[in-house]
Amino acid sequence: MSKKLFIGSLSYDVTDMDLEDLFKQHGEVLSAKVIMDRDTGRSRGFGFVEMSSDDSIQAAIDALNGVDVKGRPINVSIAREKTEGGGGFRNSGGGGGFKKRRY
């Protein structure tokens, strides 16, 4: 089992420290990071928490998934590995260009 959790649906007020404090109740937290928008500096509404053991990961999921944190119920799940290419607009390999019209 992965030792990294994805935390979604975060309030924009949640900080790295808030995440760490919330998750350390369920085991040793190695890192806690709210992802910030590089252009605005504002939270993107999700983050990641890395924990020391599979038992603490499962305990955190069981205890915190759906719990209200600063006015929003959070989603807690095992983080998926980043895929090669990353997708997104720049790497989508299509779209944008001209369409041929049929007359």
N, CA, C and O atoms as CSV, one atom per row, in Angstrom:
chain,resi,resn,atom,element,x,y,z
A,1,MET,N,N,0.850,-1.184,0.000
A,1,MET,CA,C,0.000,0.000,0.000
A,1,MET,C,C,0.893,1.243,0.000
A,1,MET,O,O,1.931,1.282,0.660
A,2,SER,N,N,0.475,2.227,-0.734
A,2,SER,CA,C,1.210,3.491,-0.789
A,2,SER,C,C,1.173,4.185,0.565
A,2,SER,O,O,0.253,3.984,1.357
A,3,LYS,N,N,2.177,4.996,0.816
A,3,LYS,CA,C,2.213,5.728,2.072
A,3,LYS,C,C,1.854,7.197,1.874
A,3,LYS,O,O,2.114,8.029,2.743
A,4,LYS,N,N,1.259,7.510,0.735
A,4,LYS,CA,C,0.892,8.891,0.437
A,4,LYS,C,C,-0.617,8.969,0.202
A,4,LYS,O,O,-1.206,8.141,-0.492
A,5,LEU,N,N,-1.214,9.992,0.805
A,5,LEU,CA,C,-2.654,10.209,0.671
A,5,LEU,C,C,-2.939,11.448,-0.162
A,5,LEU,O,O,-2.200,12.431,-0.109
A,6,PHE,N,N,-4.017,11.389,-0.930
A,6,PHE,CA,C,-4.550,12.541,-1.644
A,6,PHE,C,C,-5.698,13.082,-0.808
A,6,PHE,O,O,-6.578,12.328,-0.394
A,7,ILE,N,N,-5.691,14.382,-0.560
A,7,ILE,CA,C,-6.745,15.026,0.217
A,7,ILE,C,C,-7.437,16.026,-0.703
A,7,ILE,O,O,-6.831,17.014,-1.117
A,8,GLY,N,N,-8.692,15.775,-1.022
A,8,GLY,CA,C,-9.430,16.634,-1.942
A,8,GLY,C,C,-10.531,17.395,-1.255
A,8,GLY,O,O,-10.886,17.111,-0.111
A,9,SER,N,N,-11.073,18.369,-1.968
A,9,SER,CA,C,-12.181,19.198,-1.500
A,9,SER,C,C,-11.806,20.018,-0.270
A,9,SER,O,O,-12.626,20.218,0.627
A,10,LEU,N,N,-10.556,20.491,-0.236
A,10,LEU,CA,C,-10.104,21.304,0.889
A,10,LEU,C,C,-10.621,22.730,0.789
A,10,LEU,O,O,-10.720,23.292,-0.301
A,11,SER,N,N,-10.945,23.300,1.926
A,11,SER,CA,C,-11.255,24.720,1.996
A,11,SER,C,C,-9.989,25.500,1.622
A,11,SER,O,O,-8.877,25.044,1.891
A,12,TYR,N,N,-10.153,26.650,1.014
A,12,TYR,CA,C,-9.000,27.462,0.620
A,12,TYR,C,C,-8.242,28.006,1.833
A,12,TYR,O,O,-7.136,28.527,1.688
A,13,ASP,N,N,-8.831,27.889,3.029
A,13,ASP,CA,C,-8.202,28.371,4.252
A,13,ASP,C,C,-7.271,27.344,4.897
A,13,ASP,O,O,-6.519,27.690,5.807
A,14,VAL,N,N,-7.307,26.090,4.443
A,14,VAL,CA,C,-6.501,25.034,5.052
A,14,VAL,C,C,-5.030,25.223,4.685
A,14,VAL,O,O,-4.694,25.472,3.527
A,15,THR,N,N,-4.156,25.100,5.692
A,15,THR,CA,C,-2.713,25.246,5.494
A,15,THR,C,C,-2.010,23.898,5.632
A,15,THR,O,O,-2.621,22.906,6.028
A,16,ASP,N,N,-0.720,23.877,5.301
A,16,ASP,CA,C,0.089,22.669,5.491
A,16,ASP,C,C,0.033,22.223,6.949
A,16,ASP,O,O,-0.111,21.035,7.237
A,17,MET,N,N,0.147,23.177,7.860
A,17,MET,CA,C,0.135,22.874,9.292
A,17,MET,C,C,-1.211,22.284,9.728
A,17,MET,O,O,-1.251,21.369,10.550
A,18,ASP,N,N,-2.313,22.810,9.175
A,18,ASP,CA,C,-3.639,22.262,9.490
A,18,ASP,C,C,-3.716,20.786,9.094
A,18,ASP,O,O,-4.219,19.956,9.852
A,19,LEU,N,N,-3.210,20.469,7.893
A,19,LEU,CA,C,-3.221,19.081,7.426
A,19,LEU,C,C,-2.383,18.198,8.349
A,19,LEU,O,O,-2.811,17.113,8.744
A,20,GLU,N,N,-1.204,18.670,8.681
A,20,GLU,CA,C,-0.324,17.887,9.552
A,20,GLU,C,C,-0.985,17.626,10.901
A,20,GLU,O,O,-0.974,16.497,11.392
A,21,ASP,N,N,-1.561,18.664,11.500
A,21,ASP,CA,C,-2.215,18.515,12.804
A,21,ASP,C,C,-3.385,17.538,12.743
A,21,ASP,O,O,-3.587,16.752,13.669
A,22,LEU,N,N,-4.150,17.583,11.663
A,22,LEU,CA,C,-5.308,16.711,11.497
A,22,LEU,C,C,-4.885,15.249,11.361
A,22,LEU,O,O,-5.490,14.364,11.968
A,23,PHE,N,N,-3.852,15.000,10.568
A,23,PHE,CA,C,-3.459,13.623,10.277
A,23,PHE,C,C,-2.552,12.997,11.326
A,23,PHE,O,O,-2.505,11.772,11.437
A,24,LYS,N,N,-1.833,13.800,12.095
A,24,LYS,CA,C,-0.922,13.212,13.084
A,24,LYS,C,C,-1.667,12.524,14.225
A,24,LYS,O,O,-1.058,11.797,15.010
A,25,GLN,N,N,-2.961,12.743,14.324
A,25,GLN,CA,C,-3.779,12.028,15.303
A,25,GLN,C,C,-3.890,10.546,14.961
A,25,GLN,O,O,-4.301,9.740,15.796
A,26,HIS,N,N,-3.518,10.185,13.718
A,26,HIS,CA,C,-3.695,8.812,13.240
A,26,HIS,C,C,-2.372,8.127,12.909
A,26,HIS,O,O,-2.366,7.010,12.392
A,27,GLY,N,N,-1.255,8.786,13.200
A,27,GLY,CA,C,0.050,8.191,12.960
A,27,GLY,C,C,1.085,9.252,12.644
A,27,GLY,O,O,0.775,10.442,12.586
A,28,GLU,N,N,2.316,8.811,12.439
A,28,GLU,CA,C,3.409,9.743,12.160
A,28,GLU,C,C,3.269,10.332,10.752
A,28,GLU,O,O,3.177,9.600,9.767
A,29,VAL,N,N,3.255,11.654,10.676
A,29,VAL,CA,C,3.159,12.365,9.401
A,29,VAL,C,C,4.569,12.741,8.951
A,29,VAL,O,O,5.286,13.449,9.659
A,30,LEU,N,N,4.958,12.266,7.779
A,30,LEU,CA,C,6.272,12.583,7.228
A,30,LEU,C,C,6.259,13.907,6.482
A,30,LEU,O,O,7.239,14.651,6.518
A,31,SER,N,N,5.146,14.209,5.800
A,31,SER,CA,C,4.999,15.494,5.118
A,31,SER,C,C,3.522,15.777,4.891
A,31,SER,O,O,2.710,14.859,4.773
A,32,ALA,N,N,3.188,17.060,4.831
A,32,ALA,CA,C,1.819,17.502,4.560
A,32,ALA,C,C,1.915,18.757,3.706
A,32,ALA,O,O,2.561,19.727,4.102
A,33,LYS,N,N,1.282,18.748,2.544
A,33,LYS,CA,C,1.430,19.862,1.606
A,33,LYS,C,C,0.110,20.180,0.927
A,33,LYS,O,O,-0.490,19.318,0.284
A,34,VAL,N,N,-0.342,21.426,1.071
A,34,VAL,CA,C,-1.479,21.933,0.314
A,34,VAL,C,C,-0.907,22.473,-0.992
A,34,VAL,O,O,0.055,23.241,-0.976
A,35,ILE,N,N,-1.481,22.084,-2.102
A,35,ILE,CA,C,-0.980,22.511,-3.406
A,35,ILE,C,C,-1.506,23.909,-3.717
A,35,ILE,O,O,-2.706,24.174,-3.650
A,36,MET,N,N,-0.568,24.797,-4.059
A,36,MET,CA,C,-0.897,26.197,-4.318
A,36,MET,C,C,-0.807,26.499,-5.809
A,36,MET,O,O,0.022,25.925,-6.516
A,37,ASP,N,N,-1.656,27.396,-6.280
A,37,ASP,CA,C,-1.600,27.858,-7.662
A,37,ASP,C,C,-0.383,28.761,-7.823
A,37,ASP,O,O,-0.218,29.716,-7.065
A,38,ARG,N,N,0.460,28.471,-8.791
A,38,ARG,CA,C,1.704,29.243,-8.920
A,38,ARG,C,C,1.469,30.666,-9.406
A,38,ARG,O,O,2.301,31.542,-9.170
A,39,ASP,N,N,0.353,30.910,-10.078
A,39,ASP,CA,C,0.073,32.260,-10.571
A,39,ASP,C,C,-0.570,33.153,-9.514
A,39,ASP,O,O,-0.219,34.326,-9.390
A,40,THR,N,N,-1.518,32.590,-8.748
A,40,THR,CA,C,-2.257,33.409,-7.787
A,40,THR,C,C,-1.753,33.252,-6.362
A,40,THR,O,O,-2.009,34.110,-5.518
A,41,GLY,N,N,-1.035,32.158,-6.080
A,41,GLY,CA,C,-0.584,31.906,-4.721
A,41,GLY,C,C,-1.685,31.383,-3.810
A,41,GLY,O,O,-1.477,31.238,-2.605
A,42,ARG,N,N,-2.845,31.102,-4.371
A,42,ARG,CA,C,-3.995,30.618,-3.618
A,42,ARG,C,C,-4.054,29.082,-3.670
A,42,ARG,O,O,-3.599,28.474,-4.639
A,43,SER,N,N,-4.599,28.481,-2.656
A,43,SER,CA,C,-4.755,27.030,-2.610
A,43,SER,C,C,-5.557,26.548,-3.811
A,43,SER,O,O,-6.481,27.222,-4.266
A,44,ARG,N,N,-5.191,25.368,-4.322
A,44,ARG,CA,C,-5.941,24.758,-5.417
A,44,ARG,C,C,-7.030,23.833,-4.897
A,44,ARG,O,O,-7.762,23.236,-5.687
A,45,GLY,N,N,-7.151,23.702,-3.567
A,45,GLY,CA,C,-8.235,22.920,-2.986
A,45,GLY,C,C,-7.910,21.443,-2.788
A,45,GLY,O,O,-8.803,20.640,-2.517
A,46,PHE,N,N,-6.633,21.083,-2.921
A,46,PHE,CA,C,-6.244,19.706,-2.637
A,46,PHE,C,C,-4.823,19.677,-2.100
A,46,PHE,O,O,-4.092,20.665,-2.171
A,47,GLY,N,N,-4.449,18.528,-1.564
A,47,GLY,CA,C,-3.110,18.397,-1.013
A,47,GLY,C,C,-2.723,16.939,-0.858
A,47,GLY,O,O,-3.473,16.035,-1.226
A,48,PHE,N,N,-1.538,16.728,-0.307
A,48,PHE,CA,C,-1.012,15.381,-0.105
A,48,PHE,C,C,-0.431,15.267,1.297
A,48,PHE,O,O,0.164,16.209,1.821
A,49,VAL,N,N,-0.616,14.103,1.888
A,49,VAL,CA,C,-0.035,13.800,3.192
A,49,VAL,C,C,0.698,12.477,3.059
A,49,VAL,O,O,0.143,11.494,2.568
A,50,GLU,N,N,1.948,12.460,3.499
A,50,GLU,CA,C,2.730,11.234,3.497
A,50,GLU,C,C,2.858,10.760,4.935
A,50,GLU,O,O,3.228,11.526,5.825
A,51,MET,N,N,2.544,9.472,5.154
A,51,MET,CA,C,2.579,8.911,6.496
A,51,MET,C,C,3.560,7.751,6.554
A,51,MET,O,O,3.949,7.195,5.527
A,52,SER,N,N,3.953,7.396,7.771
A,52,SER,CA,C,5.052,6.445,7.953
A,52,SER,C,C,4.670,4.975,7.786
A,52,SER,O,O,5.545,4.144,7.546
A,53,SER,N,N,3.395,4.636,7.907
A,53,SER,CA,C,3.035,3.217,7.823
A,53,SER,C,C,1.697,3.010,7.128
A,53,SER,O,O,0.866,3.914,7.049
A,54,ASP,N,N,1.514,1.793,6.628
A,54,ASP,CA,C,0.254,1.432,5.988
A,54,ASP,C,C,-0.902,1.462,6.988
A,54,ASP,O,O,-2.024,1.823,6.636
A,55,ASP,N,N,-0.620,1.079,8.234
A,55,ASP,CA,C,-1.664,1.095,9.265
A,55,ASP,C,C,-2.169,2.514,9.523
A,55,ASP,O,O,-3.372,2.733,9.670
A,56,SER,N,N,-1.246,3.475,9.576
A,56,SER,CA,C,-1.663,4.861,9.823
A,56,SER,C,C,-2.400,5.431,8.613
A,56,SER,O,O,-3.307,6.249,8.765
A,57,ILE,N,N,-2.013,5.004,7.421
A,57,ILE,CA,C,-2.725,5.421,6.202
A,57,ILE,C,C,-4.177,4.967,6.278
A,57,ILE,O,O,-5.093,5.764,6.076
A,58,GLN,N,N,-4.385,3.689,6.571
A,58,GLN,CA,C,-5.744,3.151,6.616
A,58,GLN,C,C,-6.551,3.779,7.748
A,58,GLN,O,O,-7.739,4.055,7.583
A,59,ALA,N,N,-5.913,4.006,8.896
A,59,ALA,CA,C,-6.607,4.640,10.028
A,59,ALA,C,C,-7.052,6.053,9.658
A,59,ALA,O,O,-8.157,6.466,10.010
A,60,ALA,N,N,-6.203,6.790,8.956
A,60,ALA,CA,C,-6.542,8.156,8.548
A,60,ALA,C,C,-7.692,8.163,7.539
A,60,ALA,O,O,-8.599,8.990,7.639
A,61,ILE,N,N,-7.660,7.252,6.574
A,61,ILE,CA,C,-8.749,7.162,5.593
A,61,ILE,C,C,-10.059,6.861,6.307
A,61,ILE,O,O,-11.064,7.536,6.085
A,62,ASP,N,N,-10.042,5.841,7.169
A,62,ASP,CA,C,-11.263,5.435,7.880
A,62,ASP,C,C,-11.816,6.554,8.750
A,62,ASP,O,O,-13.031,6.737,8.828
A,63,ALA,N,N,-10.934,7.304,9.403
A,63,ALA,CA,C,-11.376,8.325,10.353
A,63,ALA,C,C,-11.721,9.662,9.696
A,63,ALA,O,O,-12.604,10.371,10.178
A,64,LEU,N,N,-11.042,10.016,8.609
A,64,LEU,CA,C,-11.153,11.389,8.105
A,64,LEU,C,C,-11.916,11.563,6.792
A,64,LEU,O,O,-12.335,12.678,6.481
A,65,ASN,N,N,-12.108,10.507,6.022
A,65,ASN,CA,C,-12.826,10.661,4.756
A,65,ASN,C,C,-14.258,11.116,5.025
A,65,ASN,O,O,-15.013,10.435,5.719
A,66,GLY,N,N,-14.626,12.266,4.472
A,66,GLY,CA,C,-15.967,12.814,4.655
A,66,GLY,C,C,-16.119,13.746,5.847
A,66,GLY,O,O,-17.189,14.321,6.047
A,67,VAL,N,N,-15.064,13.905,6.643
A,67,VAL,CA,C,-15.116,14.772,7.822
A,67,VAL,C,C,-15.073,16.241,7.399
A,67,VAL,O,O,-14.356,16.605,6.467
A,68,ASP,N,N,-15.840,17.074,8.084
A,68,ASP,CA,C,-15.884,18.503,7.802
A,68,ASP,C,C,-14.636,19.187,8.364
A,68,ASP,O,O,-14.361,19.102,9.561
A,69,VAL,N,N,-13.885,19.865,7.494
A,69,VAL,CA,C,-12.698,20.613,7.897
A,69,VAL,C,C,-12.842,22.037,7.371
A,69,VAL,O,O,-12.834,22.266,6.161
A,70,LYS,N,N,-12.972,22.974,8.277
A,70,LYS,CA,C,-13.155,24.388,7.942
A,70,LYS,C,C,-14.306,24.607,6.954
A,70,LYS,O,O,-14.198,25.371,5.995
A,71,GLY,N,N,-15.409,23.906,7.226
A,71,GLY,CA,C,-16.630,24.134,6.460
A,71,GLY,C,C,-16.828,23.272,5.230
A,71,GLY,O,O,-17.825,23.439,4.528
A,72,ARG,N,N,-15.903,22.343,4.941
A,72,ARG,CA,C,-16.055,21.478,3.767
A,72,ARG,C,C,-15.723,20.038,4.123
A,72,ARG,O,O,-14.742,19.784,4.823
A,73,PRO,N,N,-16.536,19.085,3.647
A,73,PRO,CA,C,-16.203,17.670,3.873
A,73,PRO,C,C,-15.046,17.277,2.953
A,73,PRO,O,O,-15.131,17.459,1.738
A,74,ILE,N,N,-13.973,16.744,3.523
A,74,ILE,CA,C,-12.801,16.404,2.719
A,74,ILE,C,C,-12.898,14.980,2.179
A,74,ILE,O,O,-13.589,14.130,2.742
A,75,ASN,N,N,-12.194,14.741,1.083
A,75,ASN,CA,C,-12.069,13.406,0.495
A,75,ASN,C,C,-10.654,12.924,0.763
A,75,ASN,O,O,-9.688,13.611,0.432
A,76,VAL,N,N,-10.529,11.763,1.351
A,76,VAL,CA,C,-9.210,11.205,1.664
A,76,VAL,C,C,-9.086,9.849,0.969
A,76,VAL,O,O,-9.907,8.956,1.181
A,77,SER,N,N,-8.057,9.706,0.142
A,77,SER,CA,C,-7.834,8.445,-0.567
A,77,SER,C,C,-6.345,8.251,-0.804
A,77,SER,O,O,-5.547,9.176,-0.652
A,78,ILE,N,N,-5.992,7.043,-1.176
A,78,ILE,CA,C,-4.594,6.747,-1.483
A,78,ILE,C,C,-4.230,7.477,-2.765
A,78,ILE,O,O,-4.959,7.417,-3.755
A,79,ALA,N,N,-3.091,8.168,-2.738
A,79,ALA,CA,C,-2.643,8.923,-3.910
A,79,ALA,C,C,-2.200,7.958,-4.997
A,79,ALA,O,O,-1.551,6.949,-4.722
A,80,ARG,N,N,-2.559,8.280,-6.238
A,80,ARG,CA,C,-2.110,7.486,-7.376
A,80,ARG,C,C,-0.758,8.002,-7.830
A,80,ARG,O,O,-0.431,9.173,-7.636
A,81,GLU,N,N,0.012,7.133,-8.429
A,81,GLU,CA,C,1.308,7.533,-8.972
A,81,GLU,C,C,1.099,8.497,-10.129
A,81,GLU,O,O,0.153,8.357,-10.904
A,82,LYS,N,N,1.977,9.462,-10.238
A,82,LYS,CA,C,1.922,10.413,-11.332
A,82,LYS,C,C,2.214,9.678,-12.636
A,82,LYS,O,O,3.177,8.917,-12.722
A,83,THR,N,N,1.384,9.908,-13.645
A,83,THR,CA,C,1.585,9.220,-14.924
A,83,THR,C,C,2.516,10.023,-15.822
A,83,THR,O,O,2.613,11.245,-15.706
A,84,GLU,N,N,3.182,9.332,-16.697
A,84,GLU,CA,C,4.099,9.972,-17.638
A,84,GLU,C,C,3.307,10.855,-18.586
A,84,GLU,O,O,2.246,10.449,-19.058
A,85,GLY,N,N,3.791,12.035,-18.870
A,85,GLY,CA,C,3.116,12.948,-19.792
A,85,GLY,C,C,2.228,13.943,-19.082
A,85,GLY,O,O,2.139,15.094,-19.509
A,86,GLY,N,N,1.574,13.543,-18.024
A,86,GLY,CA,C,0.805,14.459,-17.218
A,86,GLY,C,C,-0.482,14.984,-17.807
A,86,GLY,O,O,-1.285,15.554,-17.068
A,87,GLY,N,N,-0.725,14.825,-19.098
A,87,GLY,CA,C,-1.962,15.320,-19.693
A,87,GLY,C,C,-2.033,16.827,-19.666
A,87,GLY,O,O,-1.006,17.499,-19.755
A,88,GLY,N,N,-3.209,17.359,-19.546
A,88,GLY,CA,C,-3.366,18.805,-19.507
A,88,GLY,C,C,-3.436,19.401,-20.898
A,88,GLY,O,O,-3.294,18.686,-21.889
A,89,PHE,N,N,-3.647,20.673,-20.979
A,89,PHE,CA,C,-3.850,21.356,-22.250
A,89,PHE,C,C,-2.632,21.275,-23.153
A,89,PHE,O,O,-2.761,20.949,-24.333
A,90,ARG,N,N,-1.470,21.562,-22.629
A,90,ARG,CA,C,-0.263,21.604,-23.457
A,90,ARG,C,C,0.125,20.250,-24.014
A,90,ARG,O,O,0.676,20.164,-25.111
A,91,ASN,N,N,-0.154,19.197,-23.275
A,91,ASN,CA,C,0.265,17.868,-23.699
A,91,ASN,C,C,-0.887,17.015,-24.215
A,91,ASN,O,O,-0.738,15.803,-24.368
A,92,SER,N,N,-2.023,17.629,-24.481
A,92,SER,CA,C,-3.188,16.828,-24.824
A,92,SER,C,C,-3.126,16.268,-26.240
A,92,SER,O,O,-3.846,15.319,-26.552
A,93,GLY,N,N,-2.294,16.825,-27.094
A,93,GLY,CA,C,-2.130,16.259,-28.424
A,93,GLY,C,C,-3.317,16.477,-29.340
A,93,GLY,O,O,-3.542,15.681,-30.251
A,94,GLY,N,N,-4.054,17.501,-29.129
A,94,GLY,CA,C,-5.193,17.742,-30.011
A,94,GLY,C,C,-5.898,19.016,-29.648
A,94,GLY,O,O,-5.421,19.788,-28.816
A,95,GLY,N,N,-7.002,19.235,-30.254
A,95,GLY,CA,C,-7.785,20.423,-29.962
A,95,GLY,C,C,-7.122,21.681,-30.510
A,95,GLY,O,O,-6.047,21.582,-31.100
A,96,GLY,N,N,-7.670,22.766,-30.352
A,96,GLY,CA,C,-7.071,24.041,-30.760
A,96,GLY,C,C,-6.875,24.206,-32.238
A,96,GLY,O,O,-7.800,24.985,-32.007
A,97,GLY,N,N,-6.692,24.249,-33.136
A,97,GLY,CA,C,-6.500,24.281,-34.566
A,97,GLY,C,C,-7.760,24.622,-35.306
A,97,GLY,O,O,-8.792,24.919,-34.705
A,98,PHE,N,N,-7.671,24.578,-36.586
A,98,PHE,CA,C,-8.806,24.919,-37.419
A,98,PHE,C,C,-9.559,23.663,-37.781
A,98,PHE,O,O,-8.974,22.591,-37.933
A,99,LYS,N,N,-10.863,23.807,-37.918
A,99,LYS,CA,C,-11.688,22.702,-38.349
A,99,LYS,C,C,-12.024,22.886,-39.818
A,99,LYS,O,O,-12.265,24.002,-40.279
A,100,LYS,N,N,-12.038,21.793,-40.539
A,100,LYS,CA,C,-12.462,21.865,-41.929
A,100,LYS,C,C,-13.975,21.957,-41.936
A,100,LYS,O,O,-14.669,21.256,-41.200
A,101,ARG,N,N,-14.449,22.820,-42.768
A,101,ARG,CA,C,-15.898,22.938,-42.913
A,101,ARG,C,C,-16.348,22.177,-44.137
A,101,ARG,O,O,-15.687,22.171,-45.176
A,102,ARG,N,N,-17.458,21.552,-43.992
A,102,ARG,CA,C,-18.073,20.856,-45.138
A,102,ARG,C,C,-19.162,21.735,-45.684
A,102,ARG,O,O,-19.997,22.252,-44.941
A,103,TYR,N,N,-19.149,21.901,-46.981
A,103,TYR,CA,C,-20.191,22.716,-47.638
A,103,TYR,C,C,-21.080,21.879,-48.467
A,103,TYR,O,O,-22.009,22.393,-49.090
